């Protein structure tokens, strides 16, 4: 991914004001034909223990740059994706300029999906 990632899964430990603080996320949906058949496997419910468990997957340089600068989006993860029927999937990586992850009421990864998925 070369652009930005927007996420409305506000209950995810990686969600910071609609941006994703993870260094890498994994989207699944090997047989997906619609975005609803995908999900963000990196989703982890907010909480202190979950934050500690996921500290190794934090995009710390991106977070610092995002805090200091306000002229763009600097905090976005690498998006690994096995939704092979998506036009943006290139060798199991998302190449979309903009990725949107939905899951406003998610409590686990099953409540999330990639809105950018395009068959």
TITOR-840681 format. One record per atom (N, C-alpha, C, O): residue in three letters; x negated, y, z negated. Coordinates in steps of 0.001 Angstrom, whole numbers, padded with zeros to 6 digits, always signed. Atoms other than C-alpha are relative to their C-alpha. Example, Ala and Ser with C-alpha at 12.3 -4.5 7.8 and 13.67 -1.06 7.14 Angstrom:
BEGIN
ALA-000890-001190+000000
ALA-012300-004500-007800
ALA-000900+001200+000000
ALA-001936+001181-000665
SER+000820-001190+000060
SER-013670-001060-007140
SER+000770+001090-000730
SER+000261+002198-000899
//
This chain:
BEGIN
UNK-000849-001177+000000
UNK+000000+000000+000000
UNK-000889+001233+000000
UNK-001868+001299-000744
UNK+000817-001198-000140
UNK-001377+003376+000948
UNK+000685+001268-000474
UNK+000113+002350-000346
UNK-000770-001191+000334
UNK+001270+005739-000397
UNK+000357+000093-001450
UNK-000513+000203-002314
UNK-000455-000162+001371
UNK+003381+005949-003489
UNK+001000-001087-000362
UNK+001581-001733+000510
UNK-000975+000956+000501
UNK+005540+003721-005622
UNK+000889+000714-001001
UNK+000405+001332-001950
UNK-000987-000553+000912
UNK+008706+004900-007320
UNK+000729-001168-000635
UNK+001079-002134+000044
UNK-000666+001089+000703
UNK+010330+002729-009955
UNK+001070+000558-000929
UNK+000809+001475-001708
UNK-001039-000445+000928
UNK+013644+003175-011726
UNK+000312-001056-001051
UNK+001344-000984-001717
UNK-000140+000983+001077
UNK+013207+000152-014005
UNK-000537+000658-001273
UNK-001644+000361-001722
UNK+000454-000845+001112
UNK+013010+002539-016951
UNK-000321-000773-001268
UNK-000968-000231-002164
UNK+000280+000818+001174
UNK+012841-000294-019493
UNK-001290-000804+000157
UNK-001605-001631-000699
UNK+001252+000722-000232
UNK+009548-001590-018021
UNK-001151+000713-000701
UNK-001233+001941-000686
UNK+001143-000543+000719
UNK+006381-001103-020046
UNK-000929+000788+000932
UNK-001663+001661+000468
UNK+000867-000683-000963
UNK+004605+000079-016864
UNK+000616+001286+000551
UNK-000073+002047+001230
UNK-000689-001158-000566
UNK+007182+002782-016020
UNK-000313+001253-000813
UNK+000007+001339-001999
UNK+000297-001287+000626
UNK+005947+006281-016802
UNK+000650+001092+000835
UNK+000068+001576+001806
UNK-000715-001055-000708
UNK+008505+008804-015640
UNK+000304-000317+001451
UNK+000303+000577+002297
UNK-000318+000402-001367
UNK+009388+006820-012527
UNK-001195-000439+000818
UNK-001042-000906+001946
UNK+001215+000481-000652
UNK+005787+006048-011618
UNK-000435-001293-000668
UNK-000089-001548-001822
UNK+000439+001285+000541
UNK+004156+002652-012105
UNK-001448+000101-000461
UNK-002329+000457+000320
UNK+001345-000085+000560
UNK+001120+002526-014393
UNK-000776-001304+000127
UNK-001918-001385-000325
UNK+000711+001270-000186
UNK+000231-001069-013473
UNK-001067+000163+001077
UNK-000903+000946+002012
UNK+001051+000003-001009
UNK-002952-001637-011523
UNK+000403-000850+001201
UNK+000026-000567+002338
UNK-000438+000937-001041
UNK-001336-004469-009559
UNK+001383-000510-000375
UNK+001622-000857-001532
UNK-001298+000618+000248
UNK+002262-005647-009213
UNK+000209-001126+000999
UNK-000401-001155+002067
UNK-000300+001144-000854
UNK+003644-008837-007729
UNK+001488-000009+000326
UNK+002332-000080-000568
UNK-001375+000087-000479
UNK+006814-008862-005643
UNK+000205-001398+000572
UNK-000591-001867+001385
UNK-000308+001328-000531
UNK+008399-012250-004970
UNK+001279+000053+000822
UNK+002087+000973+000704
UNK-001169+000098-000867
UNK+010998-013301-002456
UNK-000357-000739+001277
UNK-000034-000288+002376
UNK+000509+000755-001146
UNK+009466-015931-000181
UNK+001066-000233+001069
UNK+000775-000125+002260
UNK-001052+000267-000986
UNK+012806-016746+001470
UNK+001003+001153+000088
UNK+002092+000988+000637
UNK-000912-001152+000037
UNK+014359-013282+000985
UNK+000378+000484+001392
UNK-000458+000586+002289
UNK-000515-000620-001221
UNK+016532-011884+003746
UNK+000548+001388-000290
UNK+000826+002162+000625
UNK-000470-001311+000450
UNK+017704-008874+001705
UNK-000844+000439-001190
UNK-001509-000381-001823
UNK+000769-000504+001136
UNK+016117-006651-000919
UNK+000470-000600-001321
UNK-000329-000770-002243
UNK-000544+000573+001237
UNK+018414-008145-003576
UNK-000596-001369-000314
UNK-000486-001844-001445
UNK+000613+001316+000210
UNK+016581-011462-003125
UNK-001473+000102-000368
UNK-002173-000909-000418
UNK+001383-000204+000426
UNK+013252-009945-004176
UNK+000002+000372-001478
UNK+001050+000695-002038
UNK+000110-000491+001376
UNK+011988-009127-007653
UNK-001438+000353-000338
UNK-002381-000183+000245
UNK+001314-000412+000480
UNK+009088-007461-009412
UNK-000366-000886-001186
UNK+000169-000730-002283
UNK+000398+000939+001047
UNK+007412-010210-011408
UNK-000872+000665-001064
UNK-001122+000070-002112
UNK+000834-000714+000960
UNK+005249-007627-013181
UNK+000839+000698-001062
UNK+000310+001118-002091
UNK-000887-000636+000978
UNK+008285-006167-014981
UNK-000189-000659-001363
UNK-000138-001882-001492
UNK+000095+000447+001384
UNK+007783-006443-018733
UNK+000750+001017-000844
UNK+000517+002221-000732
UNK-000811-000894+000821
UNK+010236-005016-021236
UNK-000885+000856-000902
UNK-001884+000383-001445
UNK+000759-000921+000844
UNK+008979-001960-023134
UNK-000073-000502-001431
UNK+000857-001126-001940
UNK+000221+000359+001389
UNK+007570-002536-026582
UNK-001490+000015-000291
UNK-002308-000167+000611
UNK+001404-000121+000395
UNK+004331-002186-028514
UNK-000795-001260+000328
UNK-001875-001178+000913
UNK+000705+001265-000249
UNK+003357-005868-028307
UNK-000178-000217+001501
UNK-001262-000598+001943
UNK+000102+000172-001454
UNK+004122-006020-024566
UNK-001003+000977+000610
UNK-001695+000636+001570
UNK+000984-000974-000487
UNK+002052-002866-024015
UNK-001413-000512-000249
UNK-002279-000395+000618
UNK+001320+000556+000311
UNK-000917-004499-025751
UNK-000330-001190+000896
UNK-001449-001310+001394
UNK+000212+001188-000833
UNK-000482-007751-023823
UNK-000349+000399+001433
UNK-001136-000284+002088
UNK+000178-000412-001395
UNK-000442-005857-020508
UNK-001070+001064+000208
UNK-001173+001623+001300
UNK+001000-001067-000103
UNK-003298-003439-021206
UNK-001037-000279+001090
UNK-001564+000658+001689
UNK+000989+000340-001029
UNK-005622-005322-018822
UNK+000482+000359+001403
UNK-000331+000477+002319
UNK-000544-000327-001317
UNK-003292-004462-015918
UNK+000352+001486+000122
UNK+001141+001863+000989
UNK-000276-001439-000066
UNK-003232-000706-016577
UNK-000913+000678+001014
UNK-002095+000347+001115
UNK+000767-000794-000958
UNK-004367+001705-013867
UNK-000492+001252-000731
UNK+000022+002348-000511
UNK+000471-001094+000853
UNK-006316+003881-016309
UNK-000548+001178+000811
UNK-000190+002318+000518
UNK+000460-001159-000788
UNK-008182+005993-013699
UNK+001159+000749+000668
UNK+001166+001979+000701
UNK-001160-000635-000629
UNK-004894+006643-011877
UNK+000828+000782-001000
UNK+001312+001871-000693
UNK-000767-000697+001038
UNK-003132+007567-015126
UNK-000675+001305-000395
UNK-000010+002331-000537
UNK+000736-001209+000390
UNK-005862+010047-016091
UNK+000098+001056+001095
UNK+000372+002224+000818
UNK-000077-000943-001116
UNK-005913+011630-012635
UNK+001402+000592+000120
UNK+001558+001776+000418
UNK-001382-000468-000080
UNK-002104+011857-012669
UNK+000289+001037-001082
UNK+001020+001997-000840
UNK-000200-000955+001094
UNK-002181+013661-016032
UNK-000667+001341+000285
UNK-000130+002394-000058
UNK+000780-001210-000244
UNK-004793+016167-014877
UNK+000511+000789+001197
UNK+000536+002019+001171
UNK-000404-000666-001242
UNK-003470+016907-011384
UNK+001496-000134+000229
UNK+002096-001148-000127
UNK-001432+000067-000299
UNK+000045+017709-010275
UNK+000289+000288+001470
UNK+001400+000683+001826
UNK-000173-000294-001424
UNK-000495+018092-006534
UNK+000251-001248+000844
UNK+000144-001205+002070
UNK-000279+001233-000740
UNK+000366+014512-005601
UNK+000171-001171-000942
UNK+000145-001012-002162
UNK-000129+001223+000788
UNK+000841+010942-006756
UNK-001314-000758+000097
UNK-001739-001139+001188
UNK+001286+000684+000047
UNK-002397+009282-007841
UNK+000092-001341-000707
UNK-000859-002123-000708
UNK-000166+001217+000784
UNK-000996+006470-009927
UNK+000934-000937+000753
UNK+002154-000826+000642
UNK-000808+001004-000680
UNK+000179+003617-007738
UNK-000791-001303+000061
UNK-002011-001297+000223
UNK+000669+001295+000061
UNK-000572-000087-007869
UNK-000228-000629+001369
UNK+000371-000234+002369
UNK+000093+000903-001138
UNK-001764-002595-005353
UNK+001257-000860-000065
UNK+001625-001322-001145
UNK-001241+000769-000002
UNK+001393-004445-004300
UNK-000226-001325+000720
UNK-000272-001381+001949
UNK+000080+001352-000553
UNK+000944-008191-003817
UNK+001434-000453+000246
UNK+002308-000244-000596
UNK-001378+000328-000355
UNK+004000-009590-002067
UNK+000061-001303+000784
UNK-000678-001496+001749
UNK-000170+001234-000771
UNK+005129-013023-000941
UNK+001317-000008+000776
UNK+001751-001059+001246
UNK-001217-000114-000818
UNK+008296-011759+000788
UNK-000441+000080+001462
UNK-000453+001153+002065
UNK+000637+000069-001318
UNK+006863-012888+004114
UNK+000907+000438+001147
UNK+000422+000687+002251
UNK-000920-000424-001060
UNK+009984-011928+006084
UNK+000162+001521+000056
UNK+000940+002033+000861
UNK-000045-001466+000010
UNK+009472-008234+005294
UNK-000995+000546+001031
UNK-002112+000041+001150
UNK+000869-000580-001027
UNK+008014-006086+008086
UNK-001251+000654-000591
UNK-002244+000834+000114
UNK+001141-000651+000636
UNK+005661-004428+005588
UNK-000994-000992-000596
UNK-002057-000584-001063
UNK+000876+001016+000570
UNK+004110-007709+004427
UNK-001097-000342+001000
UNK-000830-000864+002083
UNK+001175+000327-000809
UNK+000612-008078+005860
UNK-000951-000818-000859
UNK-001625-000290-001742
UNK+000886+000908+000730
UNK-001266-011097+004545
UNK+000231+000068-001507
UNK-000711+000178-002291
UNK-000414+000032+001408
UNK+000652-011129+001241
UNK-000242+001319-000744
UNK-000321+001332-001972
UNK+000133-001325+000603
UNK+000161-007393+000627
UNK+000990+000940+000666
UNK+001258+000829+001862
UNK-000948-000969-000539
UNK+002634-004565+001057
UNK-000765+001154+000637
UNK-001657+001738+000023
UNK+000647-001088-000726
UNK+001583-002006+003654
UNK+000942+001189+000227
UNK+000654+002056+001053
UNK-000935-001125-000133
UNK+004570+000352+003294
UNK-000629+001273-000560
UNK-001405+001221-001514
UNK+000500-001284+000494
UNK+003775+004042+002832
UNK+000661+000393-001313
UNK+000074+001112-002122
UNK-000731-000326+001229
UNK+006379+004290+000086
UNK+000782-001226-000442
UNK+001538-001800+000342
UNK-000693+001161+000552
UNK+007677+001502-002149
UNK+000940+000476-001098
UNK+000575+001307-001930
UNK-000985-000340+001029
UNK+010817+001781-004267
UNK+000425-001288-000685
UNK+000939-002205-000044
UNK-000418+001140+000806
UNK+011440-000707-007069
UNK+001220+000433-000804
UNK+001201+001467-001471
UNK-001229-000297+000739
UNK+014942-000773-008544
UNK+000194-000996-001126
UNK-000297-002124-001078
UNK-000289+000842+001151
UNK+016143-002173-011824
UNK+000363+000844-001202
UNK-000154+000631-002299
UNK-000354-000962+001045
UNK+017742+000585-013866
UNK+000466-000655-001295
UNK+000227-000117-002376
UNK-000519+000664+001197
UNK+019384-001879-016266
UNK-000707-001322-000274
UNK-000194-002160-001015
UNK+000724+001266+000124
UNK+016782-004654-016073
UNK-000498-000234-001423
UNK-000945+000687-002106
UNK+000594+000432+001266
UNK+015781-006567-019185
UNK-001055-001072+000264
UNK-001794-001464-000639
UNK+001048+000915-000439
UNK+013616-009021-017237
UNK-000179+000172+001502
UNK+000535+000957+002127
UNK+000305-000201-001419
UNK+012190-009371-013736
UNK+001166-000340+000919
UNK+001243+000183+002031
UNK-001147+000364-000839
UNK+015405-010935-012419
UNK+000934+001183+000250
UNK+001746+001143+001175
UNK-000834-001182-000177
UNK+017069-007532-012794
UNK-000640+001057+000884
UNK-000118+002164+001013
UNK+000714-000953-000848
UNK+014578-005863-010450
UNK+000012-000460+001450
UNK+000215-001641+001732
UNK+000162+000369-001407
UNK+014213-005764-006681
UNK-000720+001114+000747
UNK-000774+002257+000294
UNK+000731-000944-000835
UNK+012214-004063-003951
UNK+000943+000578+001043
UNK+001342-000114+001979
UNK-000894-000668-000951
UNK+014406-001549-002119
UNK-000658+000208+001354
UNK+000034+000398+002355
UNK+000731-000243-001238
UNK+011711-001131+000519
UNK+000039-001210+000929
UNK-000224-001084+002125
UNK-000052+001222-000814
UNK+012129-004733+001714
UNK+000827+000243+001259
UNK+001969+000699+001193
UNK-000667-000144-001296
UNK+013030-004657+005404
UNK-000288-001246+000827
UNK-001440-001504+001176
UNK+000245+001237-000769
UNK+013538-007920+007319
UNK-000423+000296+001439
UNK-000666-000628+002215
//
